[in-house]
Amino acid sequence: MDAMPFPSSLYVHLPWCVKKCPYCDFNSHEDAILKDKKKYIAALKKDIAMEGHRFSGAILKTIFIGGGTPNLFTPEEINELINEIKFYFKFNKHIEITMEVNPGSLEKKKLSDYKLAGINRLSIGAQSFNPQLLKLLGRTHNVEDIFSTIENARLADFKNINLDLMFGLPSQTMKLAQKDLREAINLNPEHISYYQLTIEPNTIFYKKRPKNLPSSDRLYNMHESGLEILEAANYSRYEISAFAKPQEECQHNLNYWIFGDYIAVGAGAHGKYTINNDVYRYQKPSLPRAYVNTNFEKNDFKLKKLKQSEIIFDYMLNNLRLISGFKETHFEDFTNISFNIIEQKLVKLKRLGLMQNDGEHCWQLTALGLRFLDDAQAEFLP
């Protein structure tokens, strides 16, 4: 494969967690002992080496270490992985390196060591500040753990922190949702991911639906109230569920949403790349045991060349999430498909009040379109 300017982002998946949350449909596995951790790190190194050879010359602007619960891995192990990535890839001098962490058992020393390893952005899975709701969500931390994790992160000199927060929880009232959001804002993170609980297949909540979920009207009111609270606190909504202070948007996720290319390492990790005007997606083996037995020298993973209809759907699935929308030239540059192919569908959505364009060849969802995002995206299904 020829060297290429993309991808500039790399995702690393660490799939273990202490306890699987009942709403979680991510590729995560309960294993408090992490008995296969050494084998897994060895496999990650082989995976990184393979991707390094495949994308020789790529300059990384972002790395995202997700899970699972990545902070089950020690700072020394994270340092080992980042050094391995550095060996095979060049780093942009302003590289953003995010690691997801769960609150609890994150003292200042451990966080400082993560910082020394190269992590410069934390994404903290708070989810709620209500003890009863945390218990219902199956979270292993308490409210005090959230406060102490933020405090220790600041003491460790982390200047870029995201807080994950959910709404639409069972028995959650408008007042409780607003209180959660204000608690998060009071901690002054640079970024807040504020998203609705959804019941996904292959989750515990899907098999046994929780009682007293808010009605659609209450969900809408919670969401609209949340938007007002966040805006008043100077958090700008730049994606359907992402809010940032000025210049603090998550660069890694932005690359996903603009349909950028990215490298993926780790069990179940998905990647995307473009070469010779063709778009490919690939996925590493999902189960950790299968992943560690992968022959990376043979590129032993699923690779799929996308059809034109699939490229269009993937592009719209991501770009429609952005509040700023997309330019017609951007669509053509990132898909190598003529804008004329999708124009009539956009015009239809405009007639329905879901889309708008500014006369500068830029298209974006209206307020109504953002509310009915799924319907707008469905218009582009293959």
C-alpha positions as CSV (number, residue, x, y, z in Angstrom):
1,M,0.0,0.0,0.0
2,D,1.3,3.5,-0.9
3,A,1.9,6.0,1.9
4,M,-1.1,8.3,2.3
5,P,-1.9,11.5,4.2
6,F,-4.7,9.8,6.0
7,P,-5.4,8.4,8.5
8,S,-4.3,10.8,11.2
9,S,-6.2,9.2,14.1
10,L,-5.7,5.9,15.9
11,Y,-8.1,4.1,18.2
12,V,-6.8,1.6,20.8
13,H,-9.4,-0.8,22.4
14,L,-8.8,-2.2,25.9
15,P,-11.8,-4.4,26.4
16,W,-11.9,-5.3,30.1
17,C,-14.0,-3.9,32.8
18,V,-14.7,-4.9,36.4
19,K,-18.4,-5.1,35.8
20,K,-20.5,-5.0,32.6
21,C,-23.0,-2.1,32.9
22,P,-26.6,-3.2,32.0
23,Y,-26.9,-0.5,29.3
24,C,-23.5,-1.1,27.6
25,D,-23.4,-2.6,24.1
26,F,-19.7,-1.9,23.6
27,N,-17.2,-4.8,23.2
28,S,-16.3,-5.1,26.8
29,H,-15.7,-8.2,29.0
30,E,-15.8,-8.7,32.8
31,D,-12.5,-9.9,34.1
32,A,-11.3,-8.5,37.4
33,I,-8.1,-10.5,37.2
34,L,-7.2,-9.6,33.6
35,K,-5.4,-13.0,33.4
36,D,-4.7,-12.5,29.7
37,K,-3.5,-8.9,30.0
38,K,0.2,-9.6,29.2
39,K,-0.8,-11.7,26.1
40,Y,-3.2,-8.9,25.1
41,I,-0.5,-6.2,25.3
42,A,1.8,-8.5,23.2
43,A,-0.9,-8.8,20.6
44,L,-1.5,-5.0,20.6
45,K,2.2,-4.5,19.9
46,K,2.0,-6.8,16.9
47,D,-1.2,-5.1,15.7
48,I,0.5,-1.7,16.1
49,A,3.5,-2.9,14.1
50,M,1.3,-4.2,11.3
51,E,-0.6,-0.9,11.1
52,G,2.6,1.0,11.3
53,H,4.0,-0.8,8.2
54,R,0.6,-0.5,6.4
55,F,0.3,3.2,7.0
56,S,4.0,4.1,6.8
57,G,4.5,7.8,7.0
58,A,1.2,8.6,8.7
59,I,1.3,11.6,11.1
60,L,-1.1,11.1,14.0
61,K,-3.0,14.0,15.3
62,T,-5.2,12.1,17.8
63,I,-5.1,8.8,19.7
64,F,-8.1,7.6,21.7
65,I,-7.7,4.7,24.2
66,G,-11.2,3.4,24.9
67,G,-12.8,0.3,26.5
68,G,-13.9,-1.3,28.7
69,T,-12.1,0.5,31.4
70,P,-8.6,1.5,30.2
71,N,-7.5,2.6,33.7
72,L,-7.5,-1.1,34.7
73,F,-4.2,-1.0,32.8
74,T,-1.3,0.6,34.8
75,P,0.4,3.8,33.8
76,E,3.5,1.7,33.0
77,E,1.5,-0.5,30.5
78,I,-0.1,2.6,28.9
79,N,3.4,4.1,28.6
80,E,4.6,0.9,26.9
81,L,1.7,1.1,24.4
82,I,2.3,4.8,23.6
83,N,6.0,4.2,23.1
84,E,5.2,1.3,20.7
85,I,2.9,3.7,18.7
86,K,5.6,6.3,18.7
87,F,8.1,3.8,17.2
88,Y,5.9,3.2,14.2
89,F,4.1,6.6,13.7
90,K,5.1,10.2,13.7
91,F,3.2,12.5,16.2
92,N,1.8,15.9,15.4
93,K,3.3,18.3,17.9
94,H,-0.2,19.2,19.1
95,I,-1.4,15.6,19.3
96,E,-4.5,14.9,21.4
97,I,-4.2,11.6,23.4
98,T,-7.4,10.7,25.2
99,M,-8.0,7.9,27.7
100,E,-11.3,6.9,29.0
101,V,-11.4,6.4,32.8
102,N,-13.9,5.4,35.3
103,P,-14.0,7.3,38.6
104,G,-12.6,5.6,41.7
105,S,-9.1,4.4,42.7
106,L,-7.5,7.2,40.7
107,E,-5.2,9.0,43.1
108,K,-3.0,11.9,42.0
109,K,0.1,9.8,41.6
110,K,-1.5,7.4,39.2
111,L,-3.0,10.2,37.2
112,S,0.3,12.0,37.1
113,D,1.9,8.8,35.8
114,Y,-0.7,8.6,33.0
115,K,0.1,12.2,32.1
116,L,3.8,11.4,32.0
117,A,3.0,8.4,29.8
118,G,1.6,10.9,27.2
119,I,-2.1,11.1,28.1
120,N,-3.2,14.7,27.8
121,R,-7.0,14.3,27.8
122,L,-9.3,12.4,30.1
123,S,-12.8,11.2,29.4
124,I,-14.4,10.4,32.7
125,G,-17.5,8.2,32.8
126,A,-19.5,10.0,35.5
127,Q,-23.0,9.2,34.0
128,S,-24.9,10.6,37.0
129,F,-24.4,12.4,40.4
130,N,-27.4,10.6,41.9
131,P,-26.4,7.6,44.1
132,Q,-29.6,5.7,43.4
133,L,-29.3,6.2,39.6
134,L,-25.6,5.1,39.7
135,K,-26.6,1.9,41.4
136,L,-29.4,1.3,38.9
137,L,-27.0,1.9,36.0
138,G,-24.7,-0.8,37.5
139,R,-21.8,1.7,38.0
140,T,-19.0,0.6,40.4
141,H,-18.2,4.2,41.5
142,N,-20.0,6.6,43.9
143,V,-20.6,10.3,43.7
144,E,-17.6,11.1,45.8
145,D,-15.4,9.2,43.4
146,I,-16.3,11.6,40.6
147,F,-15.3,14.6,42.7
148,S,-12.1,13.1,43.8
149,T,-11.1,12.0,40.3
150,I,-11.7,15.5,38.9
151,E,-9.7,17.0,41.8
152,N,-6.8,14.6,41.4
153,A,-6.8,15.1,37.6
154,R,-6.4,18.8,38.0
155,L,-3.7,18.3,40.6
156,A,-2.0,16.0,38.0
157,D,-2.1,19.0,35.6
158,F,-4.8,17.7,33.2
159,K,-6.2,20.7,31.4
160,N,-8.5,18.9,29.1
161,I,-11.3,16.8,30.7
162,N,-14.5,15.4,29.3
163,L,-17.4,14.3,31.5
164,D,-19.9,11.7,30.2
165,L,-23.4,12.3,31.6
166,M,-26.7,10.5,30.8
167,F,-30.3,11.6,30.9
168,G,-33.6,9.8,30.4
169,L,-32.8,7.4,33.2
170,P,-35.4,5.3,35.0
171,S,-37.5,7.4,37.4
172,Q,-35.4,10.5,36.6
173,T,-37.4,13.7,36.9
174,M,-36.7,16.9,35.2
175,K,-35.4,18.3,38.5
176,L,-32.9,15.4,38.9
177,A,-31.7,15.7,35.3
178,Q,-31.1,19.4,35.8
179,K,-29.3,18.8,39.1
180,D,-27.0,16.3,37.4
181,L,-26.1,18.7,34.7
182,R,-25.4,21.6,37.1
183,E,-23.2,19.3,39.2
184,A,-21.2,18.5,36.1
185,I,-20.9,22.1,35.1
186,N,-19.8,23.1,38.6
187,L,-16.8,20.8,38.1
188,N,-15.7,23.0,35.2
189,P,-14.7,20.3,32.6
190,E,-13.6,21.5,29.2
191,H,-16.1,19.2,27.5
192,I,-19.4,17.5,28.4
193,S,-20.9,14.5,26.5
194,Y,-24.6,14.7,27.4
195,Y,-26.6,11.9,25.9
196,Q,-29.8,10.0,26.3
197,L,-30.0,6.5,27.7
198,T,-30.9,4.2,24.8
199,I,-31.9,0.5,25.2
200,E,-29.7,-1.4,22.8
201,P,-29.9,-5.0,21.7
202,N,-27.5,-7.4,23.4
203,T,-27.6,-5.5,26.7
204,I,-29.0,-6.5,30.1
205,F,-31.5,-3.6,29.9
206,Y,-32.8,-5.0,26.5
207,K,-33.4,-8.4,28.0
208,K,-35.0,-6.9,31.1
209,R,-36.3,-3.5,30.4
210,P,-36.0,-1.1,33.4
211,K,-39.3,0.3,34.8
212,N,-40.3,3.9,34.9
213,L,-38.4,5.1,31.9
214,P,-39.4,8.8,31.1
215,S,-42.0,9.4,28.4
216,S,-41.0,10.8,25.1
217,D,-42.4,14.2,26.1
218,R,-40.4,14.2,29.3
219,L,-37.3,13.2,27.4
220,Y,-37.7,16.1,25.0
221,N,-38.2,18.6,27.8
222,M,-35.1,17.2,29.6
223,H,-33.1,17.6,26.5
224,E,-34.2,21.1,25.7
225,S,-33.7,22.2,29.3
226,G,-30.2,20.6,29.2
227,L,-29.4,22.6,26.0
228,E,-30.4,25.8,27.7
229,I,-28.3,25.1,30.8
230,L,-25.2,24.1,28.8
231,E,-25.5,27.2,26.6
232,A,-25.8,29.5,29.6
233,A,-22.6,28.0,31.0
234,N,-20.7,28.7,27.8
235,Y,-20.7,25.1,26.5
236,S,-21.3,25.2,22.7
237,R,-23.1,22.3,21.1
238,Y,-21.0,21.2,18.1
239,E,-22.4,17.6,17.7
240,I,-25.7,16.0,18.6
241,S,-24.5,15.1,22.2
242,A,-21.2,16.9,22.5
243,F,-20.7,20.3,24.2
244,A,-17.4,22.1,24.5
245,K,-15.9,25.3,25.8
246,P,-14.3,27.4,23.1
247,Q,-11.5,25.5,21.2
248,E,-12.0,22.4,23.3
249,E,-13.9,20.1,20.9
250,C,-12.7,16.5,20.8
251,Q,-10.5,16.3,17.8
252,H,-10.5,12.5,17.6
253,N,-14.3,12.3,17.5
254,L,-14.5,15.2,15.1
255,N,-12.4,13.1,12.7
256,Y,-15.0,10.3,12.9
257,W,-17.9,12.7,12.3
258,I,-16.3,14.4,9.3
259,F,-15.8,10.9,7.7
260,G,-12.1,11.0,8.2
261,D,-9.9,7.9,8.1
262,Y,-8.6,6.2,11.2
263,I,-6.5,3.3,12.3
264,A,-7.9,0.7,14.8
265,V,-6.0,-1.6,17.1
266,G,-7.4,-3.9,19.7
267,A,-10.2,-6.5,20.1
268,G,-13.2,-5.6,18.0
269,A,-11.8,-2.2,17.0
270,H,-13.1,-0.8,13.7
271,G,-11.0,1.2,11.2
272,K,-11.5,3.0,8.0
273,Y,-9.2,4.1,5.2
274,T,-9.4,5.5,1.7
275,I,-7.0,4.6,-1.2
276,N,-7.3,5.2,-4.9
277,N,-10.8,6.7,-4.4
278,D,-12.0,3.5,-2.7
279,V,-13.2,3.4,0.9
280,Y,-12.5,0.4,3.1
281,R,-13.7,-0.6,6.6
282,Y,-12.1,-3.3,8.7
283,Q,-12.6,-4.9,12.1
284,K,-10.3,-6.8,14.4
285,P,-11.5,-10.0,16.0
286,S,-13.9,-9.1,18.8
287,L,-13.2,-11.7,21.5
288,P,-9.9,-11.0,23.4
289,R,-9.0,-14.7,23.2
290,A,-9.4,-14.7,19.4
291,Y,-7.6,-11.4,19.1
292,V,-4.5,-12.6,20.9
293,N,-4.3,-15.6,18.6
294,T,-4.5,-13.4,15.4
295,N,-1.7,-13.7,12.9
296,F,-1.1,-10.1,12.2
297,E,1.6,-10.8,9.6
298,K,-1.2,-12.1,7.4
299,N,-3.5,-9.2,8.0
300,D,-5.9,-11.6,9.6
301,F,-9.0,-9.4,10.0
302,K,-12.2,-8.5,8.2
303,L,-11.8,-6.1,5.3
304,K,-14.7,-4.6,3.3
305,K,-14.7,-2.3,0.3
306,L,-17.7,-0.1,0.6
307,K,-20.2,0.2,-2.2
308,Q,-21.2,3.7,-3.3
309,S,-24.5,3.5,-1.4
310,E,-22.7,2.4,1.7
311,I,-20.2,5.3,1.5
312,I,-23.1,7.8,1.1
313,F,-24.9,6.3,4.1
314,D,-21.8,6.2,6.3
315,Y,-20.9,9.8,5.4
316,M,-24.4,11.1,6.2
317,L,-24.7,8.9,9.3
318,N,-21.7,10.8,10.7
319,N,-21.8,14.3,9.2
320,L,-25.5,14.9,10.0
321,R,-24.6,14.6,13.7
322,L,-22.5,17.8,13.3
323,I,-24.4,21.1,14.2
324,S,-22.4,22.9,11.5
325,G,-23.4,20.5,8.8
326,F,-21.3,19.9,5.8
327,K,-20.3,21.6,2.5
328,E,-21.0,20.1,-0.9
329,T,-17.3,20.1,-1.7
330,H,-16.5,18.3,1.5
331,F,-18.9,15.5,0.6
332,E,-17.2,15.1,-2.8
333,D,-13.7,15.4,-1.3
334,F,-14.3,12.7,1.3
335,T,-16.4,10.3,-0.7
336,N,-15.2,10.8,-4.3
337,I,-18.9,10.9,-5.3
338,S,-20.7,13.7,-7.1
339,F,-22.9,15.8,-4.9
340,N,-25.6,15.5,-7.5
341,I,-26.2,11.9,-6.4
342,I,-27.6,13.0,-3.0
343,E,-29.0,16.4,-3.8
344,Q,-32.6,15.4,-4.3
345,K,-32.7,13.6,-1.0
346,L,-31.5,16.7,0.7
347,V,-34.0,18.8,-1.1
348,K,-36.7,16.4,0.1
349,L,-35.5,16.7,3.7
350,K,-35.5,20.5,3.3
351,R,-39.2,20.4,2.2
352,L,-40.0,18.4,5.3
353,G,-38.3,21.0,7.5
354,L,-35.5,18.7,8.6
355,M,-32.6,20.3,6.5
356,Q,-31.6,23.8,5.5
357,N,-28.8,25.2,3.4
358,D,-27.3,28.7,3.6
359,G,-26.8,29.5,0.0
360,E,-23.1,28.9,0.4
361,H,-23.5,25.2,-0.5
362,C,-23.5,24.2,3.1
363,W,-26.2,21.8,4.4
364,Q,-27.2,21.2,8.0
365,L,-30.1,19.9,10.1
366,T,-32.7,22.3,11.4
367,A,-33.7,22.2,15.1
368,L,-36.5,19.8,14.0
369,G,-34.0,17.7,12.0
370,L,-31.8,17.4,15.1
371,R,-34.7,16.2,17.0
372,F,-35.5,13.6,14.4
373,L,-31.9,12.7,13.4
374,D,-32.7,9.0,12.9
375,D,-35.3,9.9,10.3
376,A,-33.0,12.1,8.4
377,Q,-30.2,9.5,8.4
378,A,-32.6,6.8,7.3
379,E,-33.3,8.7,4.1
380,F,-29.8,7.6,3.0
381,L,-30.0,3.9,3.9
382,P,-28.5,1.7,1.1
